[in-house]
Amino acid sequence: MSLSKAQVNIFGTSPNDIDSAEDRFKFSRKLESLQIAQPLWKKSDNIEDAKQFCAKIGYPCLIRPSYVLSGAAMNVAHNEDDLAAFLKQATVVAKEHPVVVSKFISEAKEIDVDAVAKDGEVLVMAVSEHVENAGIHSGDATLVTPPQDLNQVTLDRIMDITYRIASAFNDNELKVIECNLRVSRSFPFVSKTLDFDFVALATRAMMAVDNPAIGTSLKKHALLRGKGRVGVKAPQFSFSRLAGADVMLGVEMASTGEVGCFGSNRQEAYLKALLSTGFIVPKKNIFLSIGGYHAKSEMLRSVQILQKLGFELYGSKGTADYFQSNNIDVKAVDWPFEEGSTDEKTAAGTRSVSEFFENKEFHLVINLPIRGSGAYRVSAFRTHGYKTRRMAIDNGIPLITDIKCAKLFIEEDWYSCTRAALAGGVTQILAMPNTNPPLIDLESYQMTEKLAAKQAVVDYALYVGATPKNARIAADMAGMVAGLKLFLNQTFSTLQMDSMSDWIKHFESFPTSRPIVCHAERQTLAAVLCVAQMTGRAGKRAISILLVRPRLATAADRSALWDNLEYIDCFATDHAPHTWSEKTESEKVPPGFPGVEYLLPLMLTAVSQGKLTMRCGSFRHQ
C-alpha cells in the first residue's frame, strides 16, 4: 500500500484489492455484501466484546489476525482463557491490522480453489479437497486434485462463489473463510497435475492490461475434472530434528516442505506421496492409541481392513477393549499414555509398550487424540498423548495423527478388492453398498460406478443400500443395480435400519422382479421374514430358510458336508475374513466367510484330494 500511495506502478492485482482480501474485517464485510455464506464472525475491538461473542455462538472459536503468512498467531480457542491468551498474541503479531474472531466449524471439509481471473472474469480454476478436516493449515494439509468426493452440485456452487468473488474484486453448504489475491503455494501443484500452466496464464492476464492484443487471445479453460490422473500433495515435516516438538498439526503451519505425486486413483497417489516423504509402509505390527468413542467408531471399518490384511494389531487397554468388543483382535499392552485412559493395568504378563518401542517392534503408530488435529494444538510436555507421539518420532517409527489420513492410508479400493477376487478364481463380484460414501442414491451410484469402471479387474454389479428416507429413490434405481441391501444389524456399516416401518416402505416400493438382500440375525431375521410375508415378497419356490452360520465348523461338521456333497448347490464366499479366535472363542461371532482370494486354492486342493472334480454343472443348473 505504501508503494501505491507513493504513485509507484504495481504490476498485477491492485494494492487496494489485496488489502480488501488480506484485511479480515474488510473481506468479511465484502462477503456479506455479496451474500456469500461465511462462519459467524466479529471484529475484535476488545477482550470483553470477544468473550460475549464467543459465549453467544459457542466455542470453539478461531482467532484470525490480518496480514500474516503461514497462519502466524492463528489459534483455536476452546474457552475464555484460551481466547484471552490467543487474542493477546494475535494483536502483537497483527499490530495495526484487525483481528477477527469467528466460529470454528468442527469436522468440516476444507476446499482450496486456485483461479486466474481478468477484469472480474474467471479464465481457469482448479479445486483441491483437503484429506484432513478443516483446521489444518493448507501448507500442512494433504490435498487431492481433481476432487474425488465432491459432487457436481457442490462444484457448481464453488464455481458460482468463485465467479462472484472474482467479479467483486474485478479480477452441500459452502462457507468462505479467506481469499488471497496472489499466487498460492498450490499453484505449481495444480498446474502439474492438470497439465496446465496457471502461472503463465496469470502472467498473460496481467500483461493484457497494457496490451489489448494479448487480452483478446485469452480463453476460458475447463479443468475441474482433470485429465485422467489424480494428484496428491503431502507435507514434509522435520519433527525428528526438532527435539521436543509436538507432532500435532493446527491452523499455524509447521511443515518444512511438500511433495506432489500422481496416480490412477487417490489411494495410489497418496501412497506414492507418503513414500516420497520418507514414510515406511508397515510390515507387521501396528499400535493403535485412539481417544474417544467417536474416533474409535469412525476407525472401526479401517481397523477391520488392517486385520484382513494380516497385520498384528496392538493397542492400549481402552482401544483394545473397544475393538475386541467388535470382534477385531487387538492385543492390549500396558500403555499409560492414551489420552483419557486410567491407570488400570492389563493382565499379568502383558508386555510394556516401552519394550516394543525400544526394540522397534512397532512398524506404525496411529495416535488419534480426543481433540483431533486442527481443532486443538496439544500442549507439549504435559499430555500423555504428547509422550506417545514423541516416543514414535524419537524411535524412527512412522506415525499418523489425523483420522482422515489414517483412513485414507488403510482404505481398500476397487483394484485391491477385485484383484483378491481374481486370485480366488472369481470373475464377477456383487459389491455391497457400505462404501465411502455409501451407495444410497443416483449421485453415489454414479461416483461408485466411475471408480469401479476405472479400477475393477473383474466383472461387477452394485447393490443400492436402504436408508429410512430413500425407498422411492432405491426403487427408481432398480434397473441399474444387482438388488437392494438392508442392514438390519450392526455389521461395520453406517446403514443399519432399526425401524420395521422403514423396512416395509422398501419392501412395498422395490420391484418384485429384483432381489432384496437382508443382513438379519436372530430377532431381526424373524421380523424381516414377517415383513416379506406381509408384503407378498416371500418366494414360493425358495427353500424355507437360508442361514449363514457365523461360527466356525468343527471337523465333524466339515466331514458331514463332504459326505452330503450331492445336496450342495454351490460354494459361496465373500471378502470378510476373520481370525481363528474370533470365529471360535468370541461370544459374538462375526459374520463373514474366509477371504475370497483363498477360494480357488482351497477348491483345487479338494480336487487333488479327490473330493471334487473340475466340472461345475451343479453350480450352473440348480
C-alpha positions in Angstrom: 0.0 0.0 0.0 2.9 2.4 0.8 4.3 1.9 -2.8 0.8 2.5 -4.3 0.4 5.7 -2.2 3.8 6.8 -3.4 2.5 6.6 -7.0 4.6 3.5 -7.9 3.1 1.5 -10.7 2.1 -2.0 -9.4 2.1 -4.9 -11.9 -0.8 -7.3 -11.3 -3.5 -7.1 -8.7 -4.1 -3.6 -7.3 -3.0 -3.0 -3.7 -6.5 -1.8 -2.8 -7.9 -5.2 -3.8 -5.1 -7.0 -2.0 -5.9 -5.0 1.1 -9.6 -5.8 0.8 -8.8 -9.5 0.9 -5.9 -9.6 3.4 -7.8 -7.4 5.9 -10.0 -9.9 7.7 -12.6 -7.3 8.6 -12.9 -5.8 5.1 -13.1 -9.2 3.5 -15.8 -10.4 5.8 -17.8 -7.2 5.0 -17.3 -7.8 1.3 -18.7 -11.4 1.6 -21.7 -10.0 3.5 -22.4 -7.5 0.7 -22.2 -10.4 -1.9 -24.5 -12.5 0.3 -21.9 -15.3 0.4 -22.1 -17.6 3.4 -19.2 -17.5 5.9 -18.8 -18.6 9.5 -20.2 -16.2 12.1 -17.6 -13.5 12.9 -16.9 -10.4 14.8 -14.1 -7.8 14.7 -12.2 -8.0 18.0 -12.2 -4.4 19.4 -11.6 -5.6 23.0 -11.5 -8.8 25.0 -14.9 -8.3 26.7 -16.7 -8.0 23.3 -14.9 -11.1 22.1 -15.9 -13.1 25.2 -19.5 -12.1 24.8 -19.5 -13.0 21.1 -17.8 -16.4 21.7 -20.2 -17.2 24.6 -23.1 -16.4 22.3 -22.1 -18.5 19.3 -20.4 -21.2 21.4 -16.8 -22.5 21.5 -14.5 -23.4 19.7 -13.7 -20.1 18.0 -11.0 -19.2 15.6 -8.7 -16.1 16.2 -7.6 -14.7 12.8 -5.2 -11.8 12.6 -4.8 -9.9 9.3 -1.8 -9.7 7.0 0.0 -12.8 8.3 1.7 -15.7 6.4 1.7 -19.4 7.3 -1.1 -18.9 9.8 1.1 -17.0 12.3 -0.8 -16.3 15.5 -3.9 -18.1 14.3 -5.4 -20.3 17.0 -8.5 -22.1 18.0 -9.9 -21.1 21.4 -11.9 -23.6 23.4 -12.6 -21.4 26.5 -12.2 -17.9 27.8 -8.7 -18.5 29.0 -7.6 -19.6 25.5 -9.4 -16.7 24.0 -7.6 -14.1 26.2 -4.2 -15.6 25.6 -4.6 -16.0 21.8 -6.1 -12.6 21.3 -3.1 -11.0 23.1 -0.7 -13.0 20.8 -2.6 -12.1 17.7 -2.7 -8.3 18.4 1.0 -8.4 18.9 1.6 -10.0 15.5 -1.1 -8.1 13.6 -0.2 -4.8 15.2 -2.2 -2.1 13.3 -4.3 -4.6 11.4 -7.7 -6.0 12.5 -8.1 -9.3 14.4 -11.3 -11.2 13.6 -12.9 -13.9 15.8 -15.1 -16.4 14.0 -16.9 -19.6 14.7 -14.7 -22.7 14.2 -16.8 -25.4 12.4 -15.7 -28.8 13.7 -15.3 -31.8 11.3 -15.9 -29.6 8.2 -14.3 -30.4 4.9 -11.9 -27.7 3.6 -11.6 -26.9 0.0 -8.9 -24.9 -1.8 -9.7 -23.0 -5.1 -6.9 -21.7 -7.4 -8.2 -19.4 -10.1 -6.9 -16.9 -12.6 -9.2 -14.0 -13.5 -9.1 -10.9 -15.6 -11.5 -7.9 -15.3 -13.7 -10.0 -12.9 -14.0 -12.9 -15.3 -12.5 -16.3 -14.3 -10.4 -17.8 -17.0 -9.4 -21.0 -15.3 -9.8 -22.6 -11.9 -8.8 -25.7 -10.0 -10.4 -27.3 -6.9 -8.4 -29.2 -4.4 -10.0 -31.0 -1.4 -8.3 -31.5 1.9 -8.0 -35.0 3.3 -7.9 -33.7 6.9 -10.9 -31.9 8.4 -10.8 -28.1 8.4 -8.4 -26.7 10.9 -5.1 -27.8 9.4 -3.1 -25.1 7.6 -3.2 -25.7 3.8 0.6 -25.9 3.9 0.4 -28.8 6.3 -2.7 -30.4 4.7 -2.8 -33.3 2.3 -4.5 -32.1 -0.9 -6.2 -34.1 -3.6 -7.0 -32.7 -7.1 -9.2 -33.1 -9.1 -11.6 -33.6 -6.1 -12.8 -37.2 -5.7 -15.6 -36.7 -3.1 -17.3 -33.6 -4.4 -20.5 -34.0 -6.4 -21.4 -31.8 -9.3 -23.9 -29.7 -7.3 -21.1 -28.7 -4.8 -18.7 -28.0 -7.7 -21.3 -25.8 -9.4 -21.7 -23.8 -6.1 -18.0 -23.5 -5.8 -17.8 -22.1 -9.3 -20.6 -19.6 -8.6 -18.9 -18.3 -5.4 -15.5 -18.1 -7.1 -17.0 -16.1 -10.0 -18.8 -13.7 -7.6 -15.7 -13.1 -5.6 -13.6 -12.5 -8.7 -16.2 -10.1 -10.0 -16.3 -8.2 -6.7 -12.5 -7.7 -6.8 -12.5 -7.1 -10.5 -10.4 -9.8 -11.1 -23.6 -29.3 0.5 -23.3 -25.7 2.5 -20.3 -23.8 1.5 -18.8 -21.1 3.6 -15.8 -18.9 2.6 -13.1 -18.4 5.2 -10.5 -16.4 3.3 -9.2 -15.2 -0.1 -5.6 -14.5 -1.2 -5.2 -12.3 -4.3 -1.8 -13.7 -5.1 -0.3 -16.9 -6.3 -0.6 -19.6 -3.7 1.7 -22.5 -2.9 -0.7 -24.9 -4.6 -0.4 -23.2 -8.0 2.6 -25.4 -9.1 0.8 -28.5 -7.8 -2.4 -28.0 -9.7 -0.5 -26.8 -12.8 1.5 -30.1 -12.8 -1.5 -32.3 -12.0 -3.9 -30.8 -14.5 -1.1 -30.3 -17.1 -1.9 -26.6 -17.5 0.3 -23.6 -16.7 -1.7 -21.4 -14.3 1.3 -19.1 -13.7 1.8 -18.4 -17.4 -1.9 -17.6 -17.9 -1.9 -15.3 -14.9 1.2 -13.5 -16.3 -0.5 -13.0 -19.6 -3.6 -11.7 -17.9 -1.5 -9.1 -16.1 0.3 -8.1 -19.3 -3.0 -7.7 -21.1 -3.8 -4.6 -19.0 -1.4 -2.6 -21.2 -1.6 -4.8 -24.3 -5.1 -5.4 -25.6 -3.9 -7.8 -28.2 -2.9 -10.2 -25.5 -6.3 -9.8 -23.8 -8.2 -10.9 -26.9 -6.2 -14.1 -27.1 -7.1 -15.2 -23.5 -9.6 -18.0 -23.4 -11.5 -19.9 -20.7 -10.4 -23.4 -19.8 -12.4 -26.1 -18.1 -10.2 -28.2 -15.9 -12.3 -29.1 -12.8 -12.4 -32.8 -13.6 -8.8 -33.1 -14.6 -7.2 -35.1 -17.3 -7.3 -38.7 -16.3 -5.0 -38.7 -13.3 -5.2 -37.8 -9.6 -2.6 -35.7 -7.8 -1.9 -35.7 -4.0 0.2 -33.1 -2.2 1.6 -34.4 1.1 3.5 -32.3 3.6 7.1 -32.9 4.7 7.9 -32.4 8.4 11.2 -32.3 10.3 9.9 -33.2 13.8 12.7 -35.8 14.2 15.2 -32.9 14.1 13.3 -30.7 16.4 13.8 -32.2 19.9 10.7 -32.0 22.0 8.4 -30.6 19.3 4.8 -32.0 19.3 3.6 -33.6 16.1 0.1 -32.4 16.3 -1.0 -30.1 13.5 -3.1 -27.0 13.6 -4.1 -23.7 11.9 -0.5 -22.4 12.1 1.9 -24.0 9.5 4.5 -26.4 10.8 5.8 -28.3 7.6 9.2 -27.6 6.1 8.4 -28.9 2.6 5.9 -30.9 0.5 5.8 -33.4 -2.3 3.3 -34.0 -5.1 2.6 -37.3 -6.7 0.3 -38.7 -9.4 -1.7 -41.9 -9.6 -4.6 -43.5 -11.4 -6.6 -43.0 -8.2 -6.4 -41.2 -4.9 -5.1 -44.2 -3.0 -2.2 -44.8 -5.4 -1.2 -41.1 -5.5 -1.4 -40.8 -1.7 0.8 -43.8 -1.1 3.4 -42.5 -3.6 3.3 -39.1 -1.8 3.8 -40.7 1.6 6.7 -42.8 0.4 8.3 -39.7 -1.1 8.3 -38.0 2.3 10.2 -40.9 3.8 7.2 -42.8 5.2 7.9 -46.6 5.6 5.0 -48.9 4.9 4.5 -51.1 8.0 5.5 -54.8 7.7 3.6 -56.5 10.6 2.9 -54.8 13.9 0.7 -51.7 14.3 0.0 -49.9 17.5 -3.3 -48.1 18.0 -4.0 -45.4 20.5 -7.4 -43.8 19.8 -9.0 -41.4 22.2 -12.8 -41.0 22.4 -15.7 -43.2 21.3 -16.4 -41.1 18.2 -12.9 -41.7 16.8 -12.9 -45.4 17.6 -16.3 -45.8 15.9 -15.1 -43.9 12.8 -12.0 -46.1 12.6 -13.9 -49.4 13.0 -14.0 -50.3 9.4 -10.4 -49.3 8.7 -9.1 -51.4 11.6 -11.1 -54.3 10.3 -9.3 -53.9 7.0 -6.0 -53.9 8.7 -6.9 -57.2 10.3 -8.0 -58.6 7.0 -4.6 -57.6 5.5 -2.9 -59.7 8.2 -1.4 -57.1 10.4 -0.7 -57.8 14.1 -2.7 -55.1 16.0 -1.8 -53.8 19.4 -3.5 -51.1 21.5 -3.9 -49.5 24.9 -6.5 -51.1 27.1 -9.3 -48.8 26.2 -8.6 -49.0 22.5 -8.1 -52.8 22.6 -11.3 -53.3 24.6 -13.4 -51.4 22.1 -12.2 -53.3 19.0 -12.3 -56.6 20.8 -15.9 -56.0 21.6 -16.4 -55.5 17.9 -14.7 -58.9 17.0 -11.4 -57.4 16.0 -8.3 -59.0 17.5 -6.3 -56.1 19.0 -3.9 -57.2 21.7 -3.8 -55.0 24.8 -0.4 -53.7 26.1 0.5 -51.7 29.2 0.3 -48.2 27.8 -0.1 -45.3 30.3 -0.1 -42.7 27.5 -3.6 -43.0 25.9 -5.4 -39.7 26.4 -8.4 -40.2 28.6 -7.2 -43.6 29.9 -7.0 -44.7 33.5 -4.0 -46.2 35.4 -5.6 -49.6 35.3 -3.1 -52.3 34.3 -3.7 -55.1 31.8 -3.4 -58.8 32.6 -0.3 -60.0 34.3 2.4 -61.0 31.8 1.4 -58.3 29.3 4.5 -56.7 27.8 5.0 -53.0 28.4 4.7 -50.8 25.3 8.1 -49.3 26.1 9.7 -52.7 25.2 8.1 -52.6 21.8 9.4 -49.1 21.2 12.9 -49.7 22.4 13.1 -52.9 20.2 11.5 -51.1 17.3 8.8 -53.8 17.1 6.1 -51.5 16.2 6.2 -50.6 12.4 3.4 -48.0 12.6 1.7 -45.9 15.3 -1.7 -44.5 14.8 -2.3 -42.0 17.6 -5.6 -40.1 17.4 -6.1 -37.7 20.4 -9.6 -37.0 21.8 -9.3 -33.5 20.4 -8.3 -34.1 16.9 -5.9 -32.3 14.6 -6.6 -28.7 13.9 -9.2 -28.0 16.5 -6.7 -28.1 19.3 -2.9 -28.0 19.5 -1.9 -30.3 22.3 0.3 -28.7 25.0 3.8 -30.2 24.6 5.5 -31.8 27.7 2.2 -32.0 29.5 -0.1 -34.7 27.9 0.2 -38.4 27.7 -0.5 -38.2 24.0 2.5 -36.0 23.5 4.7 -38.7 25.1 3.2 -41.2 22.8 4.0 -39.2 19.7 7.5 -38.3 20.8 8.3 -41.9 21.5 7.3 -42.8 18.0 9.3 -40.0 16.4 12.4 -40.5 18.5 12.5 -44.2 17.7 12.0 -43.6 14.0 8.6 -45.3 13.8 6.1 -43.9 11.2 3.3 -42.0 12.9 -0.2 -40.9 11.8 -2.1 -38.5 14.0 -5.0 -37.5 11.8 -8.1 -39.7 11.5 -8.8 -38.9 7.8 -5.2 -39.6 6.8 -5.3 -42.9 8.7 -8.5 -44.0 6.9 -7.1 -43.0 3.5 -3.8 -44.9 4.2 -5.8 -48.0 5.1 -8.6 -47.7 2.6 -9.2 -50.6 0.3 -10.1 -49.7 -3.3 -11.7 -51.5 -6.2 -8.4 -52.6 -7.6 -7.2 -54.4 -4.4 -10.7 -55.9 -3.8 -11.2 -57.2 -7.3 -7.6 -58.4 -7.6 -8.3 -60.6 -4.5 -11.4 -62.0 -6.2 -9.4 -62.8 -9.3 -6.8 -64.6 -7.2 -9.6 -66.8 -5.9 -10.8 -67.6 -9.4 -13.9 -65.3 -9.1 -14.7 -63.4 -12.3 -17.7 -61.4 -11.0 -18.4 -59.7 -7.7 -21.5 -58.1 -6.3 -20.4 -55.1 -4.2 -22.1 -54.2 -1.0 -23.3 -50.5 -0.6 -21.5 -49.8 2.7 -18.8 -47.9 0.8 -17.4 -44.5 1.5 -19.6 -42.7 0.7 -22.4 -45.3 1.0 -24.2 -46.1 -2.3 -27.7 -44.9 -1.5 -28.8 -42.7 -4.4 -28.1 -41.9 -8.0 -25.3 -39.5 -7.2 -23.4 -42.0 -5.1 -24.1 -44.7 -7.6 -22.5 -42.7 -10.4 -19.5 -42.0 -8.2 -19.1 -45.6 -7.3 -19.6 -46.8 -10.9 -17.0 -44.4 -12.1 -14.4 -45.7 -9.6 -15.3 -49.3 -10.4 -15.1 -48.9 -14.1 -11.7 -47.4 -13.8 -10.2 -49.9 -11.3 -12.0 -53.2 -11.3 -10.3 -56.2 -12.9 -13.3 -58.5 -12.8 -17.0 -58.0 -13.7 -19.1 -56.4 -11.1 -22.6 -55.3 -10.1 -23.6 -52.9 -7.4 -26.2 -53.1 -4.6 -28.1 -50.0 -3.5 -28.3 -49.6 0.3 -31.6 -48.9 2.1 -32.0 -46.0 4.4 -35.1 -44.7 6.2 -35.6 -42.0 3.6 -34.6 -43.5 0.2 -37.3 -46.0 -0.5 -38.6 -44.2 -3.7 -35.1 -43.4 -4.9 -33.9 -47.0 -4.5 -37.0 -48.3 -6.3 -36.2 -45.9 -9.3 -32.7 -47.3 -9.4 -33.7 -51.0 -9.5 -32.8 -51.4 -13.2 -29.2 -50.2 -12.5 -28.3 -52.4 -9.5 -28.0 -56.0 -8.6 -30.6 -55.6 -5.9 -31.5 -53.8 -2.6 -29.4 -54.4 0.5 -30.9 -53.9 4.0 -28.5 -54.0 7.0 -30.8 -54.9 10.0 -27.9 -55.5 12.4 -24.5 -53.9 13.1 -22.0 -55.1 10.5 -19.3 -52.4 10.3 -21.8 -50.3 8.4 -23.5 -46.9 8.8 -26.6 -48.1 7.1 -28.2 -50.1 9.9 -32.0 -50.0 9.7 -33.8 -50.3 13.0 -37.4 -49.4 12.2 -39.7 -52.1 10.8 -41.9 -49.4 9.2 -38.9 -48.3 7.2 -38.3 -51.9 6.0 -41.9 -52.1 4.9 -41.6 -49.0 2.7 -38.7 -50.6 0.8 -40.4 -54.0 0.5 -43.5 -52.3 -0.9 -41.6 -49.9 -3.3 -38.8 -52.1 -4.7 -39.8 -54.0 -7.8 -40.6 -57.7 -7.2 -38.5 -58.6 -10.2 -35.4 -57.5 -8.3 -34.0 -59.2 -5.2 -33.9 -57.7 -1.7 -31.0 -59.0 0.3 -31.1 -58.6 4.1 -28.4 -58.9 6.8 -30.5 -60.2 9.7 -29.7 -62.0 12.9 -32.0 -63.7 15.5 -34.9 -61.4 16.2 -34.4 -59.3 13.1 -34.4 -62.5 10.9 -37.9 -63.4 12.2 -39.1 -59.8 11.8 -37.9 -59.4 8.2 -39.4 -62.8 7.3 -42.7 -61.5 8.7 -42.3 -58.3 6.6 -41.6 -60.4 3.5 -44.8 -62.4 4.1 -46.9 -59.3 4.8 -45.8 -57.6 1.6 -46.1 -60.6 -0.6 -42.3 -60.9 -1.2 -41.9 -64.4 0.2 -40.7 -66.7 -2.5 -42.9 -69.8 -3.1 -40.2 -71.9 -4.7 -37.3 -70.9 -2.4 -36.1 -73.1 0.4 -37.7 -72.3 3.8 -34.7 -70.7 5.5 -31.4 -69.7 4.1 -29.0 -69.3 7.0 -25.4 -68.3 7.2 -23.9 -69.8 10.4 -21.2 -67.4 11.7 -19.3 -69.8 13.9 -16.5 -71.9 12.5 -17.5 -75.5 11.5 -16.0 -78.4 13.5 -14.1 -81.3 12.0 -17.3 -83.4 12.3 -19.3 -80.6 10.6 -16.9 -80.5 7.7 -16.9 -84.3 7.3 -20.7 -84.3 7.2 -20.7 -81.7 4.4 -18.3 -83.7 2.3 -20.4 -86.8 2.9 -23.5 -85.0 1.6 -21.9 -83.1 -1.3 -24.6 -84.2 -3.7 -27.1 -82.0 -1.9 -25.0 -78.8 -2.1 -25.8 -76.5 -4.9 -22.8 -74.1 -4.8 -19.9 -72.8 -2.8 -20.1 -69.2 -1.6 -17.6 -66.8 -0.2 -17.0 -63.1 0.4 -14.2 -60.7 1.3 -14.6 -60.6 5.1 -12.0 -63.0 6.7 -11.6 -63.2 10.5 -9.1 -64.7 12.9 -9.4 -68.2 14.4 -10.0 -66.7 17.9 -12.9 -64.6 16.6 -14.6 -67.4 14.9 -14.2 -69.9 17.8 -13.9 -68.1 21.1 -15.9 -64.8 20.8 -19.4 -64.7 22.4 -20.5 -62.6 19.5 -19.2 -64.5 16.4 -18.8 -62.1 13.4 -20.4 -62.9 10.1 -18.4 -63.4 7.0 -16.7 -66.3 5.2 -13.0 -66.8 4.5 -11.3 -64.4 2.1 -12.3 -64.7 -1.5 -8.6 -64.9 -2.6 -8.3 -68.4 -1.0 -11.4 -69.9 -2.7 -9.6 -71.2 -5.8 -6.6 -72.7 -3.9 -8.9 -74.5 -1.5 -11.1 -75.9 -4.2 -8.1 -77.1 -6.3 -6.8 -78.8 -3.1 -10.1 -80.6 -2.8 -9.8 -81.7 -6.5 -6.3 -83.1 -5.8 -7.7 -85.0 -2.8 -10.4 -86.5 -5.0 -13.3 -84.7 -3.2 -14.2 -82.5 -6.1 -13.9 -82.6 -9.9 -13.2 -79.8 -12.3 -16.8 -79.9 -13.5 -19.2 -77.3 -12.1 -22.5 -78.4 -13.6 -24.4 -78.1 -10.4 -23.5 -74.5 -10.0 -24.7 -73.7 -13.5 -28.1 -75.6 -13.4 -29.5 -75.5 -9.9 
